[in-house]
């Protein structure tokens, strides 16, 4: 009977250590946004290569793609902190998508951030660029 109690106590101690380690190494909002910016840039670069025929949008992406991703991330991304792990959320067109999870000083961006979502984002960026052009270039 004493052996069972010792095992229970050991299991609880191990669980407590794991939870404490998870709490202390939960990544912050900055790391979530940085990892998402990297992934977004990769996905958008792929998508933009397929849209090379639209020179205005492709040129705008080549010139200011990093700034667009930065602005997008600041405006449409939030991080939910649950103390032992955290979630990266993308807010788009009235919907909220979980696109990443963080824990133990790592952030993993899901495959949910796919070309379909990238197409929607690029369409939005395309409209912003077109709206900012002078009338004779539209």
C-alpha positions as CSV (number, residue, x, y, z in Angstrom):
1,X,0.0,0.0,0.0
2,X,2.9,2.4,0.8
3,X,4.4,1.7,-2.6
4,X,1.2,2.8,-4.3
5,X,1.2,6.1,-2.4
6,X,4.8,6.7,-3.3
7,X,4.0,6.2,-7.0
8,X,1.0,8.5,-6.8
9,X,3.1,11.2,-5.2
10,X,5.8,10.7,-7.8
11,X,3.3,11.0,-10.6
12,X,1.8,14.2,-9.1
13,X,5.3,15.6,-8.7
14,X,6.2,14.8,-12.4
15,X,3.0,16.4,-13.6
16,X,3.6,19.5,-11.4
17,X,7.1,19.9,-12.8
18,X,5.8,19.5,-16.4
19,X,3.1,22.1,-15.8
20,X,5.6,24.5,-14.2
21,X,8.0,24.1,-17.1
22,X,5.1,24.7,-19.6
23,X,4.1,27.8,-17.7
24,X,7.6,29.2,-17.6
25,X,8.4,28.5,-21.2
26,X,5.1,29.6,-22.8
27,X,6.0,31.8,-25.8
28,X,5.0,35.4,-25.9
29,X,2.9,37.2,-28.4
30,X,5.9,38.5,-30.3
31,X,7.2,35.0,-31.1
32,X,3.7,33.9,-32.3
33,X,3.5,36.9,-34.6
34,X,7.1,36.5,-35.9
35,X,6.5,32.8,-36.7
36,X,3.2,33.7,-38.4
37,X,4.9,36.5,-40.4
38,X,7.4,34.0,-41.7
39,X,4.7,31.4,-42.7
40,X,2.5,34.1,-44.2
41,X,5.4,35.4,-46.3
42,X,6.2,31.9,-47.6
43,X,2.5,31.1,-48.5
44,X,2.0,34.6,-50.1
45,X,5.2,34.4,-52.0
46,X,4.1,31.1,-53.5
47,X,0.7,32.5,-54.4
48,X,2.1,35.7,-55.8
49,X,4.4,33.7,-58.1
50,X,1.2,32.2,-59.6
51,X,-0.1,35.7,-60.1
52,X,2.9,37.2,-62.0
53,X,0.6,38.2,-64.8
54,X,-0.9,41.1,-62.7
55,X,2.1,43.4,-62.8
56,X,0.7,46.0,-60.5
57,X,-0.1,43.6,-57.7
58,X,3.1,41.6,-58.2
59,X,5.2,44.8,-58.2
60,X,3.5,46.1,-55.1
61,X,4.2,42.7,-53.4
62,X,7.8,42.8,-54.4
63,X,8.2,46.4,-53.2
64,X,6.2,46.3,-50.0
65,X,5.3,42.7,-49.2
66,X,7.1,42.7,-45.9
67,X,5.3,45.8,-44.8
68,X,1.9,44.4,-45.9
69,X,2.5,41.2,-43.9
70,X,3.6,43.3,-40.9
71,X,0.5,45.5,-41.1
72,X,-1.8,42.5,-41.7
73,X,-0.3,40.7,-38.7
74,X,-0.7,43.7,-36.4
75,X,-4.3,44.2,-37.5
76,X,-5.7,40.7,-37.9
77,X,-3.8,38.5,-35.5
78,X,-4.2,37.9,-31.7
79,X,-2.7,35.5,-29.2
80,X,-4.7,33.7,-26.5
81,X,-2.6,32.9,-23.5
82,X,-3.7,29.9,-21.5
83,X,-0.6,30.0,-19.2
84,X,0.7,26.5,-20.1
85,X,0.1,27.0,-23.8
86,X,-1.0,29.7,-26.2
87,X,-2.9,29.9,-29.4
88,X,-2.3,32.1,-32.5
89,X,-5.6,33.4,-33.9
90,X,-6.3,35.0,-37.3
91,X,-9.4,37.1,-37.5
92,X,-10.7,37.4,-41.0
93,X,-14.0,38.4,-42.5
94,X,-15.9,37.9,-39.2
95,X,-14.3,34.5,-38.5
96,X,-11.6,33.6,-36.1
97,X,-9.2,30.8,-37.1
98,X,-6.7,29.1,-34.9
99,X,-3.6,28.9,-37.0
100,X,-0.9,28.2,-34.4
101,X,-0.1,26.8,-31.0
102,X,2.7,27.7,-28.7
103,X,4.4,25.9,-25.8
104,X,7.8,25.1,-24.4
105,X,9.4,28.2,-26.2
106,X,8.1,27.0,-29.6
107,X,5.3,28.1,-31.9
108,X,3.9,25.8,-34.5
109,X,1.8,27.3,-37.3
110,X,-0.8,24.8,-38.6
111,X,-1.4,23.8,-42.2
112,X,-4.7,25.6,-42.0
113,X,-2.9,28.6,-43.3
114,X,-3.3,27.4,-46.8
115,X,-3.5,28.8,-50.3
116,X,-7.3,29.4,-50.1
117,X,-6.8,31.8,-47.1
118,X,-3.8,33.3,-48.8
119,X,-5.9,34.0,-51.9
120,X,-8.5,35.8,-49.8
121,X,-5.7,37.9,-48.1
122,X,-4.1,38.7,-51.5
123,X,-7.5,39.8,-52.9
124,X,-7.8,42.1,-49.9
125,X,-4.3,43.5,-50.4
126,X,-5.0,43.8,-54.2
127,X,-8.1,45.9,-53.5
128,X,-6.2,48.1,-51.1
129,X,-3.5,48.7,-53.7
130,X,-6.0,49.4,-56.5
131,X,-8.0,51.8,-54.2
132,X,-4.8,53.7,-53.5
133,X,-3.8,54.2,-57.1
134,X,-4.6,57.4,-59.0
135,X,-7.6,57.1,-61.3
136,X,-5.7,56.8,-64.6
137,X,-3.8,53.7,-63.4
138,X,-6.9,51.7,-62.3
